[in-house]
Each structure stands twice: as C-alpha cells, then as structure tokens.
Amino acid sequence: MPRPGFVLDVDRSTPPALFWRGEGFSLERLPADRSRIIYPPEPLKGIDHLDQAIRDALLNPLDMDPLPALLTPGMKLTICFDDASLSLPKMQRPDNRQRIVEAVLDMAAEAGVDDVHIIAALGLHRRMHEYELRHVLGDRVVDSFLPRGFLYQHDAEDPENLAVIGHTDEGEILEINKRAAESDLVVYANVNQVAMDGGWKSLTTGLASYRCLSEHHNPASLQNTRSLMDRHHSALHKSIWRMGKLLRDSGPKIFQVETTINTDAFPKPFDFLAKREWEWTAKDRALFLASSKSLDRLPNRTKRKIFHGIEAPYRTTSVQAGFTETVHEKTLENVYKQHLVEVEGQTDILTMGIPFISPYNPESIMNPILVMCMGLGYLFNMYRGKPLVREGGVVIMTHPTYEEFHPVHHPSYIDFFDEVLADTTDPAVMSTKWEKKYAEDEWYRHLYRTSYAYHGVHPFYAWYWGAHGQQHAGKVIIVGGYPDAVRRLGFTPASTMNDALEIASDTVGRSPTISHLHVPGVLVADVK
C-alpha cells in the first residue's frame, strides 16, 4: 500500500531539502526545530487494463444511458478534449485523451454516426502545434480528421462560431463554441491532474468566449476564491457551476469522461527528484550532483529542451463517464485520495521551489509573470481549508526569474511586463485601467487566431490567478532571481535562502515557523 503524505519536522540530522530553481535545482538546509517539510503521498497504483476500463465506463456511465444508446445515424457528435496545458509534464503515449477519443470513435462508427467533429478546448490558451496534437490524440485520429478539417482548435475570437446559451441567475453570459452548442451530443475527454480542473469548468472555460471567461476570470472572483482546490470555497467555481447549470438545462446533451492520474511524474534518471531526500541511495545522490552541475553549465534553451522533453510515466487511477456533476464528484474523490496530506496548523513562512513548467508554458519559457502565477496562483493554492501560510506571513520562492519571454507564445506578456507592471501590480487597478486595451488589441487577436500566441488578455488572467496569494501574504521573496525583474513583480529579491530568512524576520520575527512545500509531486495540504 502507498504511504500517505508525510510531514517531516526538521532536526539537526535531517538532510537538506530539495528546491527547484527553474530549469535546475539545489539543496537547502532549513533551520532546525522550527521547520517542516510537506511531502506528497506516494503514487497510487494504476489501472492495469486501461482501455478496457475506459470502454466499461462508456458502457456503464453514471446517471446517463450508455454511450452507444446515445449515438444514432444522422446526429451531430462533437468530441472535445483538454489542451496541452495538461498534464505536466506531458504523459507518455498513448495519452488518456487518445484512448478515450478512439473508443468513442469506434462506438460512433458502429452506430453509423458520420458527422463527427473533434475540438481542442483551448479557451484563451495558445493553439497546439501539430506535434502536440499527435502526442495527445495519436496519429490515427490526427491523420483521419485533421486533413478533412474535422479536427480543429477552439477560437474564442471567431464571432461566426460562437453561440450564446443564455444568462445565469447572476446575469453572467454563457457563450461557447457554436458547433458544440448545436450538437446533439458533446463528449468531453478529460485528464484531471488537480482538483481545480474538470466538471463544468471543462466546457465553460475551454469552449468559452472572452466575454464569457471574463465573468469569473477577474480580480473580484479570484481574490474571493479561498481555495482553488475546493470548489465549495471558490468564487470562480461558483460562477462556473452557475454556468454549468445553464448549460445542463439549455445547452446540448453532454457526456463527460474524466480520468485521474497518479503523481509518478519523472522517469529515470530524474526519478530521484520525487523521493524524500533521506531515502536517496548513493546512486541517487550521485545523479543529483551530476545533474545539477551539468545543468548549471548548460544554456537555458538546452535545459528547457531537456526538461520539456520529459514524458511522465503516470498511471491512471480512475475512469468515470456520464453526467458531468456525478462524474466530477467521483473524480474529486480519487484526486483527493492521491493528493491530500493532513497538516496541523499554519506557518509563518512558506518556502517553495518554482519548477521549469506551468500550465501556461508547455514547450516554452517560464517568464516572470508565470513565476508569480505558479507560486502565488498554483502552489500557494495547494490547500484545502486554510492556506499553509498564515495571513500576513511570508512566501519565499526560488527561481532565476530572468527577463526572458517566448516571442511567439507570449507576445502580450512582454508588453504587460514592460507597460502594465511598470504602472501597477494591483489586480483591480490593472483590470480597470489596462485589460480592455489588451483584450481588444487587433494584433494580439490576430496572433492568437492565426499563430501560436496566448490571447492578448492572458497575462492579466495569469496575474489574477495569484490575486488571493498576493493579498494574503505580507511579503513575497524570490531567491536567486534577477533583481530588477523581481522588483517589477512587486516582490523582494534575495541572493540566498539565509538572506531571504533574514529579510523575512522584519515581517514575522526572529524565530518564525517554516513550512517547505516539496515539489515535484502534487499535493493538497489539508490544513487543520
């Protein structure tokens, strides 16, 4: 049986803790007697016969008829799937989405359904390159559907291919992809890596227009989202679930397929990264030293190529299909079973290493805005109940925070960093003063629609994602970051971890409690 998540109280005999530093890592010794390290649970056992499990889920869905009973000749069938922002790192082929889509297509062919479209649910993310489509869906699907124009990517800025479903009781507009809205059946193929994703969020963000997304991707919603990993305490998810109710009552019939994966994210030779440091063998220690020293000598582009080339040996822990809300509750049970770690009480200082990847830079660069988003948006929010760090406490991250941006993927991020952050770091102010300009800019819109750029408004949404963490923390320090970039983010630079702890003492006193979030490995701290 896998061991549960582990909280280690640091003493003088405890080995140093692993910290990611972008495309590299280091070991840091935390102060003894007042520090703890929170480790993720070990990976759960996966399903042995996954293709059969997927077929069984389609034939025995939750609160819906079996999929073959919903498929009839002459119908419009639309299959949608999560884009390349999941999983992180990307899973080894065949991807779960390929397995699901192929199973659905086989059943559709048996039923005589020939009007089938497959849509990547991008939301405002960048379009996927063909090699990414092939990785997610497999060659059979891509070669059959892409040349004929029946496999394509959602365009949130195409007015001819958007349809208004209606307005929620709170007046929020639900506007989604027209083909999906007019379909007789929509099948959604999902990979759930964290509790934040899946459910109604799949369709009401992945297939939504900008004006629909702006109803919940805004400072007010995200500052009042007290836990992204617990939708019952998330203003963002409450808005999404209102839209889901409207979609359920007034939209197309939806057949949701969700899968959960374990935390086995790193293949050899990087598998030592997921181990607890005191469990490292002599070989693990040698691999760490060799890897860290080699990475220090390599240029950033080469390091990124190495890390983005990693394919995770995840195992799938559950498959469920049918009515969205019933499916998602079962999904959450399985996600929490893998991720929850019981933690007693909050801490004065929360430390975290920021890795090379986030949902918004697959095959790309972790620019300074994404460092903020990953730290205060994602890792800070890996909790249920209360945040790990107390209100007014200090968050310390490690990352080089270089002023480097992918010019194709993140053009509006470059201008956001130079123009918007030079003016304000306040989400509410930038939303009022700047967002409309970026959202409606024709050049950004053109790049989003025809190239591989994130939507012009996307850096705002990445910034809003960290709005609650920004509001909650008394100070944010980045160790090893390029000082000018760190200050532009509104944070404090430090050269070493000891320097950061000294700077933090001005906010939390001379003997603060410290908790280190051990990344890699996804966990959700259940803070009591």
N, C-alpha and C positions, 0 to 999 in steps of 0.2 A: 504493500500500500504506500502511496506517496506520502511524505511527511507534510504537515501543514506549514503555512507560512511561519517564519521564525523571526523573533525579535531578540537580538543579542545585546545585552548590556556590556559595554566596553570596559575592560580592565587592562592592567598593565601587560598582561600576557596575550592580549588579543592582537592578531595580525593587523596590519594596515588595511583600510577599506578601499575597494576599487572605485575610482571616479572616472567616468567618461569625460573626455575633453574634445568633443567633436570627432574628427577622424583619428582619434588616439585615446589613450587612457593612462592613468597613473595610479599609484597607491598613496593614500594619505592616512597618517596616524591621527585619530581623533582623541581629544582629551579623555583620559580615563576617569571612571567613576561617575561621570555626568553625561555620557554619550550612549546612544544605542543605534544599532543598525537594523533596519527592517528589510528582511529578505522575502522575496516572493515564494509562494508554495512551489514545490517541485511539479513538473509536468504530469498531468493526469494521463492515464492510459488511453490510447486512441481506439477507435472502432477498427476492427480487423478487416471487415469486408464492406468498405465504404460505398462502393457502387450499389451493392445490394441494399444497404441501409437507406440510401437516397431513394431508390425505387420503392422500398417499403413505405417511406414517408409520403411519397406521391400517391401511393395506393391506399394509404391509411392515414389521411390527414386529420388534423384537429379541427372540429366544428365546421367542416366542409365536406362536400361529396368528393370521392376520389377523383384525381385529375382526369383520367380517361372519360369519366361521366360528364365532365365539363367541356370536352372537346368535340366539336361537331363540324362536318364539312360546311364550307362557306363562311365560317366565322372569321373575325379578325382576332388573331392572337399576337400579343406583344410580350416579349421576354426582355426584362430589364435586369441589369447587374451592376454591382458595386464597381467603381472605377479603380485605378491603380493606387489610390491613396490607402488601400487595404490590400493585403496585410503588410505589416512592417516587421522585419524585412519581407520581401515577397516570398511566397511559399514555393516549394519545389513542385514542378509539374508532375502530374496534371493537377491544376488548381481546382479547388472545390467548385468554383463557378463553371468551369468547363464540364465537370462531371454532372452538375445539375442541368445545365443547358442541353447537353447531349441527351440526357434521359428524357427531358421534356420534349425535345425534337423527335425522339424515337416514338414517343406516345402520340405526338401530333401527327406524325406520318401514318401511323397505324389507324388513326381516326379519320384520315383523309383531309386534314387541315393543310391548306397550301398558302394561305395569306398570313405569313409569319414575318414579323419584324423583330430585330434584336437591337436594343438601345443601351449604350453605356450611360449610366446615371451620373453625369458629371457635376450637376449643379453649376457652380461658378468656377470649378476646377479647370485646369488646362485639358485640352484634348489629349487622348492617349496616342502615342506613336504606334505604328502597325506592329512593331516587335512586342510592344506591351499588350496589345490586343491578342496577339498569338500566344503570349505567355499565359494570359488569363483564360482565354476561350479555347485554345488549341487550334492546330492547323485545319482540322476538318471543318470546324464551324466557320473560321475566317475565310477559307478558300471557297466555301459554298455560298456564303451570304454577302461578304464584302464586295466582290466584283459586281454583283447584281444590285447593289445599293440597298440591301435589306438589313445590313449591319451598319449602324452609324452611331454618332455620339450626340447626346442631347445638347441643344443650342438654346441657352436661356435668353438670347437676344434675337431670336427669329420670330417676329410677330405673326408670321403666317403659320407657324407651327406651335402656337401656344393656345390654350383654351382655358377660359375661366370656369371653374366648377361652381363657385359661389363665394359667399362670405360667412365666416363663423359668427357665433353669437356675440363675439367681441369686436366684430367688424373687420377682421383680418381677411384679406383676399387670398383665395387658393387658386393659383394659376399654374397649370402644369403642361407638359408635353401633349400636343394635340392628338398625335397618333395614339398615345396611351389613353387619353381621355375618351376617345371614340372607339376604343377596342371593346370587344365582347368579353375578353378575359386578359388580364395582365398577370404574368407570372414574374415574381421578383426573386432573383438568385443572390443570396447574401452571404458574406463572411463576417461573423461577429467576433472581433478581437477584443473589444472592450464594451462595458455595459452601456456606454453612451449611444452606441450605434444600433441600427436595426429598428424594428417596429415601424410605426408610421413615418419615422424620420427618413427611411429609405426613399420613399416616393415623394414626400412633401419637401424634401431638400434636393434629392438627386435629379428629379424631373421638374423642378420649380423654375419660375422666372425670377429676375432680380427683385421685382416689387413684392413677390410672394416671400422670398427669403428675407427681405428687409423687415418683415413683420416680427421676426424673432431673432435674427442675427443683428442685434443692435445693443448699444450700451445699457439701456434700461433692463432688457431681458437678461443680459449676461452678468450684470452687476447683482441682479437678484436671483441668479442661479447659484444656490448654495451647495450644490453638488452635481456636477455633470454626470457622475456615475450613479446617481439615484434620481430617476426622473420625477419622483414624487416631491423632490425639493429643488426642482429646476424650472425656472420660469420659461426657459427656452423650450423644454419638453412639454410643458403645459400648453403652450401655443401650438406646438406640433401636434399634440394629441387632439386639440380642438379641430385642427385642420383634418386630422385623420378621421374624426367622427363625421365631418362633412364629406370627405372622400368616400367613406363607407356608405353613407346614406344617399349621396347624389352622384357618385362617380362610377367608374367601371367596376366589374367584379374583379377582386384581387385575390390571388393565390400566392401567399408568401412562403418562401423556402429559406430557412435560416440554418446556418451551421456554426458551431463553436469550435475553436481550436485551442490546443494547449499552449504552453509557454516555451516549448522546445525550439528556440529561435536561432540558435547558432550551431552550424555543422562544424566538424573538425576542420582546421585546427583551432577554431575560435571557441570551441565548446567550453573551455576553461572559464570564459567570461561569465557564464551563468552559474558557476559553482560558488559556494561560500569559501572565502579565502583560506580559512583554516583547514579546508578539505582538499586544497590543492596538493597534488603529488609533486614529486621532484620534476617530473616531465612538464606538469602544468606551469610551475614556476619558471622553468627554462623557456617555455613557449611565451609566457608573459614578457619576460625580459627581452627575448629575441624580437617579438612582435613590436613592443613599444619602442625599442631602439631603432628598428628598421623603419617604422612609421615616422619617427622623428626626422629621419633623413630624406624622406620622400616628398616631392612636391604635392600640394593639395589635390591637384587634379588626379594624380596617380592614386593617392589614398582613397579618394572618392570612388574611383573606378573599382578598387578592390572591395570596398565595403558595399557599394550598391550592387556588386555582382554576387553578393551572398544570397543563397536560396535556402530558406529556413526549412528544416525537417519537421515542421509542425505535424501533429497528429490531430485528426478531427475527433472531438469528444461527444458531439451530439448532432443530430439532424432532425428538424421538425418542420412540418409543412401544414398549410391550411389557412385558417382565419388569422389575420395579422395579429390581433391582440392576444389571442390564446397562444399562438406560436411564440410571440415575443416573451410572454411570461415564462414559458418553458425555457426559452433561450437564456433569460436572465438567471434562472436557477442554475443552469450549467456554467454560465460565466462566473457567477459568484462562487460556485463550488471550486473553480480553478483559482480565482484571484483573491478572495477575502483573507485578510490577516488581522487578527484581533490585536489591537494596540491600546494600552492603558494610558489615557491622558494625552494632552497636547504638549508641545515642546516650545522652548524659547527660540531655537534656531533650527531651521530645516535645511539640510545640505543635499545637493543632488548634482550628479554629473549629466550634462546635456549631450546626448549621443549625436551621431552623424546624420540622423534621419528624423523626419517628422511626416505627418500625413500630407504636407504641402511641399515636399521636396524630393519625391521619388525620382531617382536618376538626375538629381540636381544639387544645388548648393544650399547649405543651411545658412541663410543670410541673417543679419542681426535681428530683424523683425521676427523671424521664425525661431530664433533663440528665445526671445521673450515669450512667444506663443507656446513653445514646447515647455518652457519652465513654469510660467505662471498660468498658462492655459491648460496644459495636459498634465504634467507631473504634479503640480500643486493640487489639481483636482482629483488625484487618485485617492479619494477617500469617500467614506460613507459615514454620515453622522456629522462630525466636526472636522475641520481641517487639521492636518497633523501639527501645523504651527499655530500658536495662539495668535489672536488678533493683536496687531502691533508688534509682532515678533519679526525675526529677520530670516530672509531666504538667501542662501548662498549657493550659487551655481558655478560650475567650472565649464568654460568654453572659450576658445580663442576669439570669438566674436569679431572676425575680420570683416572689413567693409568690402565684401565681395558678393555679387549678385549674378544670377544666371540671366543674361540679357534677353534670351528667348522666352524662358518660362516666367520671369518675374519683372517685366518692364515697369509696371506701375509701382512695384515695391521700391525701385531705385528712386523714383520721384517722391514717393511717400517718405522715404528716409531723408532725402535732401530738403524737401519742402514742408511736409506736414509736421514731422517730428522736430524740425527746427523751430516750428511755431508753438506746438503744444504736444504733450503726452497724455492729456486728459481725453478719454474716450468720448465723453459727452460733448466737449468743445469741438473736437475734430469731426464728429458726426454732423454737427450743425453747420460748421464753417466750411468743411472740405469735402465731405463724402459725395455730395451731388456732382461736383465737378469731375471727380474721378469715375463715378458710376456712369456718367453720360458722355464721357470723352469719346469721340468717334474713332480716334486712333487706337486707344485701348480696346474698344469694342471690336474693331477690325482685327486686331491681333488675337483676341480671344476666339473670334469666329473662324478665322482662316489659318492661323498659325498654331502655336502650342503655348499660348500665354494664359496665365490665370486672368480672370476678369479684372477690369480696372479697379473695382471696389474691394478686391480680395485682401489686400494688405490691411484695410480697415477691419475686416472681419477677423483676420488673424490677430490684430491688436485687441479687438473687443473680447476675443476668447480669453485673454488674460485679465479682463477688467476686474473680476472678483478678487483674484490674487493680488493685483496691483492695489486695490482698495483695502485689502485685508492686512497686507504686510506693512510693517513700519519702515523697513528698509530692504532693498534688494542689492546684493553684492555679486559681481561676477569676477571670479578668479581667473587670471591669465588672459583676460580679454583685451582687445585693442582699446586703450583708454578713451579715445575720442568717440568711438562707436558706442562704448558702454555708457558714457555720459549722455550721448544723443538719445539713448533709450530712457534716460532719466534714472539710471542706476549708478552704483558706485564701483569703480574698478579697484581691484586688489591684485598684487603680484603673486602672493602665496596664500595658502589656506590659513597659516598663522596670522598673516596680515589681516585677512578677512575677519577672523575671530576677534582680533584686537579692535578693528573698526566697529564690529557688531556690539562690542561691550558698551559703547556710548548709548545704544538703544536698549539693550537687555541686561546690562550689568556685567560684573566681572566673573560670575560663576553661573552662566546660563546652562540650561539643559539643551542637549543637541540630539537631533534625530537625523540619520542619514538614510535616504531612500535608495535602496540598492538597485540600480539599473545597470545591465539589461534585465529583462524579465518583468512582465506586467503584474502589478499587484494593486489591490484596493485596500487601503488601511481602514478597518472598521474601528473607528476611534470611540472609545467608551468614555 
